[in-house]
Amino acid sequence: MRKHLSKFFAVLLTMAMLATVVSVMASAVNKKQKTLNYLIIGDSIAAGYGMNATGDNPDNGINQFTLHHGELVEGTYPKLVSDAIGATTTVNTARESYTTANYLRMIDPEYDAELAKPENYYERFLSECTYIMPEIFGGVSDLGALKANMVRYIQEADIITIGIGNNDTFTASLLGPVFRTLYYTYGMAGQIPLTALKGQLNAITSIDQLVEMAGGYSDLFTELARRVVIYEQNYDRLIKRILELNPDVSIYYCGMYNTFKDVQPADNDLVVMFREQGEVLSNELRDYVVNRSAYKNKVHYVAMPGVTVWPSVPITNVMFYMTFLVHCHPNYAGHQYMANKLINAMYKYDGVGYKVY
């Protein structure tokens, strides 16, 4: 009888200990989450572009021409992360077409002043164009509100995720000749005829036409190398300014994925060329953030090699060029993958329980 009672009390003691551990873990997480402010810095991926699909079909007109202005789109990684960490407040400043320059102009007065110098007019013009893209293609602009509040958003944040770089690098290289033509024809007022770009892109029916618009393959990759250097300089400046505003914030950087990874036919010469360039670009940015940046120990790099995008038709199909703008963005599974990677990076065991860092 005494033996059975000993076993009974041992079981009770074990259950009590387990309950205490679970309670402490929950308390540790909840204590951190009571004032957990989450800020998203990013471009079209974090903004939610392509996530207004009809079921598994992303090619409806509403999806292609819906741009976002800070809402947390269902199924996107910002929404999934916000829910998982129990954020008290979540602010999504990501917008379609945004670059590091757009953010620097909102939070770094010295950078904005530098762009006012004649030798930097073209870079200023580029940032003006990307600022107004959401207005031209989406019909609404909340730029004024972002500019007025961005510093405060950073100061109040406990966690910041940064997912930005594609527009700084590959997109800027591809559309560079178009922007330069507008700039040298119209000057700083070149944003006015920018609506013509929408028509030009819709008229593309082959990748050769797309690259020809960029000045040819040689010019495209030369410009890409130049844009990467500018991006890395801007990245360091962005992180520096964020830490000046909020030295205690936790920063998570979303690594770039290769948009041509699954494009078919896989052995097509053009697909091979762009897939290889995509790998070079994503590896270069990873190496910079992880190994060469002055702030490599201040930023948590989260690799995203397995992001899935909306499946596209083969590159040999004319419809590829008319829909790739949507199809290079993550689908539901891609956003879930990104969210899982970020969540796993954020939750750390401190010997007592799991906390969000």
N, C-alpha and C positions, 0 to 999 in steps of 0.2 A: 504493500500500500504506500509506504513511504517512498519507494522507488518510483511509483507512478506519479505521486505528488511532485517529486523532484523534476520529473520530465515535464509535468504540466506547468510548473513555475518557470522552468527553463524556456519553454515555448513562449509563455507570456512575456518573459524578460526579453527574448529575441524580438518578438513583435513590437514591444515598446521601444526597443532600440532602433528598429527599422523605421518606426513611425517618427521617432525623434530626428533621425537622419533626413528623412523625406521632408519633415517640417522645416528643418534648418536649411535644406537646399531650396525649398520654395520660398522661405523667408529671405534668403540671400538674393535670389533672383528678383523677388517682388520689391525688396528694398531698393535695389538698383533701378528697377523699372518705374518706381513711383515718380521719378523726375527724369525719365528717359526721353530726350528730345532727339529725333532722327531727322537729318537733313540730307537730301539727295541732290547732288551736283551731276549733271549729265547732259546727254543729247537725246536723239530720237528714241533710243532703246529704252532709257529710263523714263522718257516722257510717255511711252506706251504706243508708239507708232506701229501700226499693223495689227493691233490687238482689238480692233473692232470688227473682227471677222465674223462671217455667218457660218457657224459651225467650224468645219475644217477648211472652208473656202475663204482665203484672204483677198480674193480678187474682186470683191464687190466695190462699187464706186464709193460708197460711204467709208469703207476702210481705207482706200487709197488716198482720199482727200480729207480725212479727219486728222487735224492737228490738235495738240493739247496745250493746256495753259495752267498746269499745276495740279490737276486732279490725279488721284491715285487710281489708275485703271485696273479693273479686276483682272487677276491672273498675271500681272506684271511683277517683276522681282521687287520693286519698291513696296508695293502693296503686300506681297507675301512676307517680306522681311519685317515690315512694320507690324503686321499682325503677330508674327512669330515671337518677336522680342517684346511685345506689349508696350510699344512706344506710347508715351503720354501725348506727344504732339509729333506729327510728321509733316515736313514741308518739302514738297517736290518742286525744285527750281529748274529741273531738266526741261529743255525745249528742243523741238526738232531744229536741226542745223546748228545748234550751239557749239562753240569752240572754247578753248582756254582763254582766248582773247576777249570773248564776251564776258566771261566771269571776272577777268582781271580789270576790265574797264568799270565794273560795278564796285570793286572793293579796293582797288589800288589807284589812288589819285595820281601818283607819279607815272604809272604806266599810261594812263589816259592822257596825261600831259605830254608824254613822249610821242604819242601817236598824233599829236597836233603839230609836230615838226614836219616840214616839207618832205624830208627824206623818208618819213614813215607814213605818208599820206595813203599809199596803196594798202598797207596793212590796216589802217583805219577804215578805208573803204571796204575791205573784206569783212571786217567785223560789223560794219553798218549793214552790209548785205545780209549777213547771217542773223543779225538782230531782227530784220524786218521780214525774213522768210515766213515765220509763223503768221504774220499779218497778211502777207500777199497770198499765201496758199491756204491759210486757215480763216482769214477774215477778221481776226481779233488779235490785239496786242495788249499784253499786260506788262510791257517793258518798264513803264514808269513805276509800277508797284514793286517790281523786282529790284530796280535800282535803289529805290527808297528804303528797302528792307533787307537787302542781302547781307550787309554787315551785321545787322542784329541777328539774322538767322544763324550766321556762323558763330557769333558770340554766345548764343543760347544753346547750341548743339552739344549733345553728348557723343553722338556718333555721326560721322559723315561718310557716305559712300560716294566715290568719284568714278564715273563711267564716261570718259570723254577722251577723244583722240582720233577717231575715224575721220571726222569732218576737218580736223586740223591737218591731217596728213593726206590720205588717199582722195577724199572728196575735193579738197582744195587743189590737189594736183590735177585731177581730172577736169575740173571746171575752171582752172586757173586762166586759160586763154579766153574764155567767155568773160570772166570778171575783168581781165585786163583790157579787153576790147571795150567793154562798157566804161571802164575807168578812163581810158585815154580818149574816148569819144565824148563822154559826158562829164568827166570829172567826178566830184563827190556827189553830184546829182544823178549818177549812174544807177542808183537804186530804182529810179523811176521806171526805166524800161525793163527792169528785172523780170517783170511778168512774162517777157518774151522767152525767158529761159524755160518756162514750163512747156511752151509750145515746141521748142527745140528738142527737149528731152522726149516728149511724146512722139516726135517724128523719127527717132532713132530706130533702125531696124536691124542693125548688126553691130558687133563689138568694134569692127573696124571703123564704122562711122563715129562711134562713141570716142574712140581713141583719136581719130582724125580731128574731132572737135577739140581735143586736148593738145593738138599740135604734133601727134605722132608718138610712137612707142618710146623713142629715145628721149624726146622732150618730157614725156609723162614721167619716166622713171628718174630723170635728172631733177625734175621739179619735186618729185616725191622725196628724194634724198634731202633737198633743201628744206622742205616743209617739216621733215622729221627733226632737223636741227632746231628749227624755230619752236616746234612743239616742246622739245625737251627743255629749252630755255624757259618757255612759258610755264611748263609744269612746275619747275623748281620755284619760279616766282609765285605761282599760285599757292603751293604748299607753304612757302615762307610767309606769305601774307595771312593765310588761314591760321597758322600757328601764332603769329603776332596777335591776332584778334582773339584766339582761344587756345592757349598753350596746352590745356588739358584734354582737348578733344581727341577721340579715337578716329583715325582715318583709315578707311578700307578702299583700296583701288581695285576696280574690276578690270582684270586683264582682257586684252583684245582677243577676239576669236577670228578665225579665217573664214570670211564669207564665201569663198570659192571652194571650201573643203569638200562639199558634197555635190558640186555642180557637175552635171553629166553632158556629154560623154567624158568620163574621167581622163581618157587618153587624148582628147582633143588638144591640139597644140596651144590654142588660146587659153583653154582651161588650165593646162599644165603651167603656162607662163604666169597667169594671175594667181593660181594656187601657190606657186613657189614664192611669188612676191608677197602674198599674204602671210606666208610663214616667216619670211625675212622681216616683214614689218612687225608682226606680233612678237617675234623673238627679240627684236631690237628694243622695242618699248619695254618689254619685260626686263631685259638686261639693264636698261637704264634705271628703271624704277627700283629694282632690287639691288643692283650692284654699284651704279655710278652716280646716282643722284646724291646731292648733298643731304637729302632728307630720307635716305634709304632706311634709317632706323626709326623714323617717325611715322612710316606708312606701312600698313599691312597689305601686302600684295596678294590678291586672290586670283589664281590662275583659272581661266574659263575655256579650256580647249575643247570641251565637249558640248558646247552650246549647239542646239539644233535650231534650224531656221525653217521657215515655211518652204516646203518642197517646191522646186520650180521645174518648168518644162526644160528639155535639153537646150543647150546654148545654140543649137542649130535651128531651133524653132523661133520664128520671128516674135512670138509672144514673150519670149524670154526678156527681151529688152524693154517691153512695155510694162512688165510686172516686177522686174528684179528689185526695184526700189522697195517694194513691200517684202519680197522673198528673201532679201538679205538680212531681214530682221528676225529676232527670235520668235518662235511660235510658243504655244502654251508650255510645252515640255521644256523648251529652251529657257524660258523665264523661271520655271520651277527649278531647273538645274542651277541657274545663277543664284536664286534665292537660297537653295540648299548649301551651296558653296560659301556664301556670305554668312549664313547663320552658323555653320560649323566653325567658321573663323572667329565669329564674335563670341561664342559661348566658350568659356574657359573654366576648368576646374581648379579652384584655389585651395584644395585640401579640406574644405568644409562643404562647399556646394558649387553649383555652376553659376557664373555671373556673366553678364554681358559687358564686354570691354570695348 
